[in-house]
Amino acid sequence: MQNIPSVDLADFLSGNPQQKAAFVQALGKAYEEVGFVAVRNHGLTESISNNLYAQVKRFFDLPVETKLKYEESGNAGQRGYISFGREHAKGMTAGDLKEFWHFGQMVEDDDPIKAEYPDNIFCEEVPEFNEAGLQAYKILEGTGREMLRAIALFLGLDEHFFDAKIHHGNSILRPIHYGPILHDPGDAVRAGAHEDINLITLLMGASADGLQILNKQGEWIAVTALPDHLVVNVGDMLQRLTNNRLRSTTHRVVNPPREQWGSSRYSIPFFLHPRSEMRLDCLPECITDDRPLAYAPISAGEYLDERLREIGLK
């Protein structure tokens, strides 16, 4: 994993207090200094990952008119298909050169939060796509819960501080297809420079290069994910909550060299969101003389609504 610290989630789950503490410190240091970390032993087996990518490719290979059946304008792009160019980075006008799909939370009990979420949309032509997506969603949600437990310990909070806040949270699994570039894209890129909205993002290894992060020296650094790692980065909600102690790193997906314009790129991030009522008010533990209060109080739901408007989905 180039330029990104690597940690082993098995250390955190080992039951060994020394290994667990070392994981917590390594993770926190990575998030304070880089904002991204590579994680192995994350629960997604090679066979599950390979099957998911195969089904994702099958879906995006469908005819455009078939995919458009699954695009609904009334759900702010939170479920189903989102077509090329509909989303753009905050502050940009050119649409990103990507199409994607959203799988959302599955509330299977009487939790009243179910009323807040649109129903998942399922593809009739490739039922295996639905099955693989929901399977990965559940696994990554569990992995993210463990990552947040480690973050809580690093911040000096109770280990289970986030548990109730992310139970039935508004998380999203987003299979993305960056299609072949058929003509000069001008200012458009596969994904413009941005920071993620949510608490943390868990990214499966993409099928091609292109991901870059902006380091503290203002340099764009290329990142290539290893097949057995997830890249897990801090989102803006966690940055707000920690009053900038943990920083949301700017990243982008650049266009390939011209000779590779005819190739596709696939990527599958899991955006871990809390429940809408979670407060993102800065933690008292993260407000100091050196780091004065930086943000006004806001709920996760209010903040998400604000950001969806800024990126063109609402």
C-alpha positions as CSV (number, residue, x, y, z in Angstrom):
1,M,0.0,0.0,0.0
2,Q,1.8,3.1,-1.2
3,N,2.1,6.1,1.1
4,I,-0.6,4.9,3.5
5,P,0.0,3.3,6.9
6,S,-1.2,-0.3,7.2
7,V,-2.9,-1.9,10.2
8,D,-4.3,-5.4,10.9
9,L,-7.8,-5.5,12.3
10,A,-7.0,-9.0,13.7
11,D,-4.8,-7.2,16.3
12,F,-7.8,-5.2,17.6
13,L,-10.0,-8.3,17.8
14,S,-7.3,-10.6,19.2
15,G,-8.3,-10.4,22.8
16,N,-4.7,-9.4,23.6
17,P,-4.7,-6.0,25.4
18,Q,-1.3,-5.0,24.1
19,Q,-2.1,-5.8,20.5
20,K,-5.4,-4.0,20.8
21,A,-3.8,-0.9,22.3
22,A,-1.1,-0.9,19.6
23,F,-3.8,-1.0,16.9
24,V,-5.7,1.9,18.5
25,Q,-2.6,4.0,18.6
26,A,-1.4,3.1,15.1
27,L,-4.9,3.9,13.7
28,G,-5.2,7.2,15.5
29,K,-1.7,8.3,14.4
30,A,-2.6,7.5,10.8
31,Y,-5.8,9.5,11.0
32,E,-4.1,12.5,12.6
33,E,-1.3,12.5,10.1
34,V,-2.8,11.2,6.8
35,G,-6.5,10.7,7.2
36,F,-6.3,7.3,5.4
37,V,-5.3,3.9,6.6
38,A,-5.0,0.5,4.9
39,V,-6.7,-2.4,6.8
40,R,-6.2,-6.1,6.4
41,N,-8.2,-9.0,7.9
42,H,-11.3,-6.9,7.5
43,G,-13.8,-9.7,6.9
44,L,-14.3,-9.5,3.1
45,T,-12.9,-12.8,1.7
46,E,-11.3,-12.9,-1.7
47,S,-14.2,-15.0,-3.1
48,I,-16.8,-12.5,-1.8
49,S,-14.9,-9.6,-3.2
50,N,-14.3,-11.3,-6.6
51,N,-18.0,-12.3,-6.9
52,L,-19.1,-8.8,-6.0
53,Y,-17.0,-7.2,-8.7
54,A,-18.2,-9.7,-11.2
55,Q,-21.8,-8.9,-10.5
56,V,-21.2,-5.2,-10.4
57,K,-19.6,-5.5,-13.9
58,R,-22.6,-7.5,-15.1
59,F,-25.0,-4.8,-14.0
60,F,-23.1,-1.9,-15.5
61,D,-22.8,-3.9,-18.8
62,L,-26.6,-3.7,-19.1
63,P,-28.0,-1.4,-21.8
64,V,-28.4,2.2,-20.8
65,E,-32.2,2.0,-21.2
66,T,-32.3,-0.9,-18.8
67,K,-30.2,0.8,-16.1
68,L,-32.3,4.0,-16.4
69,K,-35.4,1.9,-15.3
70,Y,-33.7,2.0,-11.8
71,E,-33.1,5.7,-11.6
72,E,-35.6,7.6,-9.4
73,S,-35.5,11.4,-9.1
74,G,-37.5,11.5,-5.9
75,N,-35.0,9.8,-3.5
76,A,-32.0,12.3,-3.9
77,G,-29.9,9.5,-5.4
78,Q,-30.0,7.5,-2.2
79,R,-31.2,4.2,-3.7
80,G,-30.8,2.5,-7.1
81,Y,-29.1,3.8,-10.2
82,I,-27.5,7.2,-10.6
83,S,-26.5,8.0,-14.2
84,F,-23.3,9.6,-15.7
85,G,-22.6,13.2,-14.8
86,R,-25.4,13.6,-12.3
87,E,-23.1,14.0,-9.3
88,H,-20.3,16.6,-9.0
89,A,-17.8,17.5,-6.4
90,K,-18.7,20.4,-4.0
91,G,-17.9,23.7,-5.7
92,M,-17.6,22.2,-9.1
93,T,-20.0,22.4,-12.1
94,A,-18.7,19.7,-14.3
95,G,-20.4,16.3,-13.6
96,D,-18.1,13.4,-12.6
97,L,-17.4,10.8,-15.3
98,K,-19.1,8.0,-13.4
99,E,-22.3,6.1,-13.0
100,F,-23.1,4.3,-9.8
101,W,-25.7,2.3,-7.7
102,H,-26.7,2.7,-4.1
103,F,-27.6,-0.1,-1.7
104,G,-29.0,1.3,1.6
105,Q,-29.8,0.3,5.2
106,M,-32.0,-2.8,5.7
107,V,-34.2,-2.2,8.8
108,E,-35.7,-5.6,9.6
109,D,-37.4,-4.9,12.9
110,D,-39.8,-2.3,14.3
111,D,-37.2,0.5,14.6
112,P,-39.1,3.7,13.7
113,I,-36.1,5.0,11.8
114,K,-37.2,2.7,8.9
115,A,-39.7,5.4,7.9
116,E,-36.8,7.8,7.1
117,Y,-35.2,5.5,4.5
118,P,-36.4,4.8,1.0
119,D,-36.7,1.2,0.1
120,N,-33.8,-0.5,-1.6
121,I,-34.2,-0.9,-5.4
122,F,-33.4,-4.3,-6.8
123,C,-32.2,-5.1,-10.3
124,E,-34.4,-7.8,-11.9
125,E,-32.0,-8.6,-14.7
126,V,-29.1,-9.5,-12.4
127,P,-30.5,-10.8,-9.1
128,E,-27.0,-11.9,-8.1
129,F,-26.0,-8.3,-8.1
130,N,-28.5,-7.5,-5.4
131,E,-27.4,-10.5,-3.3
132,A,-23.7,-9.7,-3.5
133,G,-24.3,-6.1,-2.7
134,L,-26.4,-6.7,0.4
135,Q,-23.9,-9.4,1.6
136,A,-21.0,-6.9,1.3
137,Y,-23.1,-4.2,3.0
138,K,-23.5,-6.3,6.1
139,I,-19.9,-7.3,6.3
140,L,-18.6,-3.8,5.8
141,E,-21.0,-2.4,8.3
142,G,-19.6,-4.8,10.9
143,T,-16.0,-3.9,10.0
144,G,-16.8,-0.2,10.2
145,R,-18.3,-0.7,13.7
146,E,-15.0,-2.2,14.9
147,M,-13.0,0.6,13.3
148,L,-15.2,3.2,15.1
149,R,-14.7,1.3,18.4
150,A,-11.0,1.7,18.0
151,I,-11.4,5.4,17.1
152,A,-13.5,5.9,20.2
153,L,-10.8,4.5,22.4
154,F,-8.2,6.7,20.7
155,L,-10.3,9.7,21.5
156,G,-10.6,8.7,25.1
157,L,-14.3,7.8,24.8
158,D,-16.1,4.6,25.8
159,E,-15.3,1.9,23.3
160,H,-19.0,1.6,22.4
161,F,-19.6,5.3,22.1
162,F,-20.6,5.0,18.4
163,D,-22.6,1.6,18.6
164,A,-26.1,3.0,19.2
165,K,-25.4,6.0,17.0
166,I,-24.7,3.8,13.9
167,H,-27.2,1.1,14.6
168,H,-29.5,1.1,11.5
169,G,-27.5,4.2,10.4
170,N,-28.0,5.7,7.0
171,S,-25.0,4.0,5.4
172,I,-24.6,3.4,1.7
173,L,-22.7,0.8,-0.4
174,R,-21.8,2.4,-3.7
175,P,-20.6,0.3,-6.6
176,I,-19.2,2.8,-9.2
177,H,-18.4,2.4,-12.9
178,Y,-16.0,5.0,-14.3
179,G,-16.7,4.4,-18.0
180,P,-14.4,4.7,-21.0
181,I,-13.7,8.3,-22.0
182,L,-15.0,8.7,-25.5
183,H,-14.0,12.3,-26.2
184,D,-11.9,15.0,-24.6
185,P,-13.5,15.5,-21.2
186,G,-12.3,19.1,-20.7
187,D,-12.5,19.9,-17.0
188,A,-14.4,16.8,-16.1
189,V,-12.6,14.0,-14.2
190,R,-13.7,10.7,-12.9
191,A,-14.3,12.1,-9.4
192,G,-13.4,15.7,-8.6
193,A,-11.4,16.6,-5.5
194,H,-13.6,16.2,-2.5
195,E,-13.9,15.0,1.1
196,D,-16.4,12.3,2.1
197,I,-19.6,13.4,4.0
198,N,-19.9,10.5,6.4
199,L,-18.1,9.2,9.5
200,I,-15.7,6.8,7.8
201,T,-15.5,5.3,4.3
202,L,-14.3,1.7,3.7
203,L,-13.1,1.3,0.1
204,M,-12.5,-2.1,-1.6
205,G,-9.5,-2.3,-3.9
206,A,-10.4,-0.6,-7.1
207,S,-10.0,-2.3,-10.5
208,A,-7.6,0.3,-11.8
209,D,-5.3,3.1,-10.7
210,G,-6.6,6.7,-10.3
211,L,-7.1,7.4,-6.6
212,Q,-5.0,10.2,-5.3
213,I,-4.9,11.9,-1.9
214,L,-3.7,15.4,-1.0
215,N,-1.0,15.3,1.6
216,K,-0.2,18.0,4.2
217,Q,2.5,19.4,1.9
218,G,-0.2,20.1,-0.8
219,E,1.0,17.2,-3.0
220,W,-1.2,14.8,-4.8
221,I,-0.1,11.2,-3.9
222,A,-1.3,8.2,-5.9
223,V,-2.7,5.3,-3.9
224,T,-3.0,1.8,-5.2
225,A,-5.0,-0.6,-3.0
226,L,-3.8,-4.1,-2.5
227,P,-6.4,-6.9,-3.1
228,D,-6.3,-8.0,0.6
229,H,-6.7,-4.5,2.1
230,L,-9.5,-2.0,2.6
231,V,-8.6,1.7,2.5
232,V,-10.5,3.4,5.3
233,N,-10.6,7.2,5.5
234,V,-12.1,9.8,7.8
235,G,-15.2,11.7,6.6
236,D,-16.4,15.2,7.3
237,M,-18.8,14.1,10.0
238,L,-16.0,12.6,12.1
239,Q,-13.9,15.7,11.4
240,R,-16.7,17.9,12.8
241,L,-17.3,15.7,15.8
242,T,-13.6,15.7,16.7
243,N,-13.2,19.5,16.1
244,N,-10.5,18.8,13.3
245,R,-8.4,16.5,15.5
246,L,-9.1,13.7,12.9
247,R,-9.0,15.3,9.5
248,S,-11.0,14.4,6.4
249,T,-8.5,14.1,3.7
250,T,-9.1,15.6,0.2
251,H,-9.0,12.9,-2.5
252,R,-9.9,12.5,-6.2
253,V,-10.0,10.0,-9.0
254,V,-8.1,11.3,-12.0
255,N,-8.6,10.4,-15.6
256,P,-6.1,7.8,-17.0
257,P,-3.5,8.6,-19.6
258,R,-5.0,9.2,-23.0
259,E,-3.8,5.8,-24.3
260,Q,-6.0,4.2,-21.5
261,W,-9.1,6.3,-22.1
262,G,-10.9,3.2,-23.6
263,S,-10.7,1.3,-20.3
264,S,-13.3,1.2,-17.5
265,R,-12.6,1.5,-13.7
266,Y,-14.7,-0.1,-11.0
267,S,-14.7,0.9,-7.3
268,I,-16.9,0.0,-4.3
269,P,-16.9,2.3,-1.3
270,F,-19.0,1.8,1.8
271,F,-20.0,5.2,3.3
272,L,-20.7,4.6,7.0
273,H,-23.3,7.1,8.2
274,P,-24.9,7.4,11.7
275,R,-28.5,7.7,12.4
276,S,-29.9,11.1,11.5
277,E,-30.5,12.2,15.1
278,M,-26.8,11.8,16.1
279,R,-25.3,15.1,17.1
280,L,-22.1,16.2,15.4
281,D,-21.5,18.9,18.0
282,C,-17.7,19.0,18.7
283,L,-16.7,16.7,21.5
284,P,-15.6,18.5,24.6
285,E,-12.5,16.2,24.7
286,C,-11.4,17.7,21.4
287,I,-11.8,21.4,22.2
288,T,-8.6,22.9,23.6
289,D,-6.8,26.3,23.7
290,D,-4.7,25.1,20.7
291,R,-7.8,23.8,19.0
292,P,-10.7,26.2,19.7
293,L,-14.3,25.3,18.8
294,A,-14.5,25.3,14.9
295,Y,-18.1,24.3,14.1
296,A,-21.6,25.2,15.0
297,P,-23.9,22.5,16.4
298,I,-25.7,20.3,13.9
299,S,-27.3,16.9,13.6
300,A,-26.1,14.2,11.1
301,G,-29.4,14.4,9.2
302,E,-29.2,18.2,8.8
303,Y,-25.6,18.0,7.7
304,L,-26.3,15.2,5.2
305,D,-29.2,17.2,3.7
306,E,-26.9,20.2,3.3
307,R,-24.2,18.3,1.6
308,L,-26.5,16.4,-0.8
309,R,-27.7,19.7,-2.1
310,E,-24.1,20.9,-2.6
311,I,-23.1,17.9,-4.7
312,G,-26.2,18.0,-6.9
313,L,-28.1,14.9,-5.7
314,K,-30.9,16.9,-4.0
